[in-house]
Amino acid sequence: MIETARMIADAYRWQRRLGHTSVPAPFCHIVANPALPDVWDANHADAVSAQTEAEIDSVLAAMEDHLAHTRWRVAHTDGFTPDVFLARLAHEDYQERPVTIQMALRGPLTDRGAVIDLRPVSSDADWGELHKLVALDFAEGRKTGDLDLSSDFVASAIAAHRSKGSAFSFHMAILDGDVVAYGAHALAPNGVGMIEDLFTLPSARRKGVATSMIAAFADRLHDSGSHTIFLGALASEAPKRLYGRLGFRPVGLARTWVKDASK
């Protein structure tokens, strides 16, 4: 189980770094993208190993040095981040965002959902359609912790998605001729397949759309050679129960800690 959790943590880190500058630093890794200053996944520290006060000071200093272009100081942590670093973040007034449960598929899926069409997001028109769905997703507030996000932020998030290139594949789900959902999948270099960014319009929920997307993505990841498939479930939200019924089991927790350095 620990080995699986570590591979999943590594896959998360790889995915967040796609399309951005990656800077190895003492006791951590810094990811930066001055073109997208308000996107947390594009500007953060992760892979933190700091345990002593001096080591933690060096991580915080590296964040100041490499993230000066953004007002946000962001640290992504997982089950391998030392508790003493988490305690320091809390002491420094970093706010913990909604916790994500990392869940790995054990055995075959128990359901394959509805019959839908999946359309890859490739053309500018496709990205425009995805933009509308992402705006609705963010407005709902589940993934964002009810942050009041501007239209500019949504555009930045889409730009961040596009920067990941072909390594991270977005699709839209079509049910009865209407675009009703979106999601993404990727195969990390360590052989771990990830299913991410699932969202279904409220009007199309409880119809097997999300289940069908998960099944299709899992098939593609298996066919690409993935030995482990996982997805993330917000600890505070109901989809974690759906994922459990489908055969996904909890293996770890991922957290995001954020501080507004302009205040």
N, C-alpha and C positions, 0 to 999 in steps of 0.2 A: 504493500500500500504506500509506503514512504517513497519507493522508487517511482511509482505512478504519479504521486503528488509532485515530486521534483520535476519529472518530465513535463507535466502540465504547467508548472510554474515557468519552466524554460520556454515553453511554447507561447505562453501569454507574453513574456518579455520579448520574444522574437516578433510577435505580431504587432505589439505597440511600437516597436522601433522601425517598422517598415516605412520607408518614404521620408525618414527624418535623419538628422545627424546624430550619430551615436558616439559618445565620448567616454571611454573607460576612465574612471577616476579612482583614487584610493578608497577602498571599502564600499564602493557603489558604482553604478553606471548612470551617466547622464544622457538623456535624450532631449534634443532641442530642435526647434524649427521656428526661426524668427518670422517667417511668413505667416505663421498660424499662432500668434501669441496667446490666444484665449482657449486653445484646444489643449486640454490637460494631457491627453495621451501623446501629444506631440512635444510636450515640454514637462519633463519630470525626472525624478531619480528613481531607480529601482535596483534590484539585486544588492541590497544593502547588507553588508556583513559586519558593520561597526558595532563594537560592544563596549569599549572603554569611552570615557568622556572625551578624550582627545580624538579618538577615531570618529565619534559622532560629530564633534565640532568640525572635523575635516569634511564630512559629508555635507553638513549645512553650509559650509564655506563654498564647497564646489557648486552647490545649487545657486548660491548668490553669484558666483563668477560666471556660470554658463547660462543662467536663466534671467539675466538682467534685462532682457528684451521684453519680458512679460511680468505683469504684476502678480502672477500666481506662483506659489511655491508648492509643488505637488510631489508626493512620494507614493509610489505603488508598492504595497507590501504583500507578503504571502506567509505561508506557514514556516518558511525558512528565514524570516526576518527576526533578528534578536528582539526579545521582549523589551530590553532596555532601550532600544531605539524607538519602539512604539511609545514607551513611557515618556521619552524625551519629546516626541512630537506632541503628545497630549499636553505636556507641561509648557511647550512653546506656543500653545493656542492653535495648533493645527486642528481642523475639524474633520472628523471621520465621516465619509460619505456612505451611502447604502452598501452593506456588505454583500459580496457575491460568493455563493457556494459553488465551488468547482465540482462538477459531477461527471463521472466517467461511466460509459456504457458497459454493462456487464452482460454478456450474452446477446442474443438477438433481440431486436425491438419487439415489444408485445403488441404493437398496433402500427398500422401504416397510414391511417388517416383517410382523408377524402381524396377524390379524384380531382386534381388540379393541374393546370399548366404552369410550368416554371419558365420564366423568361430571363436570360442573363442580362445584366445591366452592362451595356457596352457602348451604345451610341450616346450622343449628347442629349437626344430626346429621352432616352432611358434614364439618364442621370437627372434630367429635369423632373421626370415622374418620381424617381426615388427621393428627390429633394422634397416633394410635397409630402410623401409618407414620413420622412424623417422629421419634418416640421410638426406633423400631427403626433408623432411618437414623443418628441420632446415636450410638446404642449401638454400632453397627458401627465407628464411629470414623474412617472414611475422610475425610469432609468436615471433621471437627473436629480432626484430628490427634491422635486418641486421648485427647482431654480427657475427664475424668470429670465428666460434666454431670448435674446434679440434675433431678428431675422439674419443679421450679420453672422451671429454665432452658428446658425444652422448652415449658412453658406460655407463657413470655415470647416464645419464638421464634414460636409460633403467633399470639400477640397482635400481634407485629410484622408477620407476614404479613397478618393481617386489616386492619391499619392502612393497608395500601397500597390498599385499596379495589378498585374495578373496573378500575383501570389495570393491575393485575397479576393475571392469571387463573390460578388453580390448578385442576387436573383430577386425577382418579384414574382409573387404568386398570383395567378389569375383564376378566379372562380366565377363561373357563369358569365364570362366575358368581361369581368371587372377586375382591376388590380386591387387586391385586398390585403396584401402582406408583403413583407420583404425579409430577407435574411442573408447570411453570408457563411462561407466556409473556406478553410485553408488547411493545407498540409504543411506543418512545420518541418524543418530540416531533420529533427530528431524522430520523425515518423509518427508524431502525434497529430491527429486530425481534430480540428476545432470547428464548432458550429457557433456562430456569434450573431449578435444584433437582430434577433428575431422580434418582429412586431407584426401584429395583425390588427386591422381596423376593428373597433368595437362591434360594428354591425356584422362582422364575419367570424366572430369568436364562437367557440363551442361547436364548430362545424368540422373539425378535423383538419383545418388548414395548417396550423403550426405543426401538428403531428406529421402531415404529409411532407412539409418542407424538411423536417428533421430526418425522415426516412430517406428522402431523395439525397440529401446531403451526406448522410451516413453511407449510403450505397456508393456514392462517388468517391468518398474518402477511402472506403474499403478497397474499391477498384484501383485506387492510386497507390495502394500499399500501406495504408495506415494500420498500425497495430493497436492503437488506443484512440478512442474517440471521446471527446468531452464537450460539454457546454457549461455556461455559467448561468446560475439562477439567483436572482436577488432574494436574499434571505427573508425579506419582508413581503414578498409577493407570491401569489397563488401558483404561477407556472411551475414552481419547484415541485409541486405535487404531481402535476402532469408528467414532468420529466421522470419522477420516481416511478410512476405507473408504467412508463415506457421502458424502464430497465436501467436508468441512470442512477448511480449511487454516489453519495457525497464522499469526497476524498480530501478536501481542503477548503480554506477560506482565502479570498483575495480582498484586500482593502485598499481604498484610496484616501489619502490624507491631504487636505488642502488648506492653504493659508493665503490670504490676500495681503501681499507685502506692501500695498499702497496705503494701508490703514495704520 
